[in-house]
Each structure stands twice: as C-alpha cells, then as structure tokens.
Amino acid sequence: MSTNAARAMPDWLDADITTLPDLLKQAGYATAHFGKWHLGEEEFYPTKHGFDVNIGGMHTTPLATWAPRRTTA
C-alpha cells in the first residue's frame, strides 16, 4: 500500500481547494461533519474547510461523548 509521502502528497487537506461543503454553503445549505477527521491538525479541522459544525473524533471531542450506545431492556 502506498503512503501519501511515497506519492508526493501531503497528509492534510489543501486549504486552497474548494470542498463539497464550501459549494453546499454557497447554495444555502448548513453543513456538518460527523466522525473521524484524518486530514491534518487544528489548522486543517473540518470547520476550516466549509463545515459549519464538527462532531467527531478530534483530540478535544472524545468519541464516547456522542456515539450511540446499545442498551438492554
């Protein structure tokens, strides 16, 4: 399996590209990211790429605080 470095690609999302959330916001939609974000540290977080809300696996938001839980009756 190739790594990003082996393909001369960064390990983060380029801040200069237009993302789908950017386009959706231009069309009047609200956007949110749910889940893990493996596209860079704080300066590259989802809210820096067009998402209005980020609920996910960042270092400051533990997954356990919002994940669905199975309960028994």
Buried (B, 14 or more C-beta within 10 A) or exposed (E): EEEEEEEEEEEEBEEEEEBEBEEBBEEEEEBEBEEEBEBBEEEBBBBBBBBBEBBBBBEEEEEEEEEEEEEEE
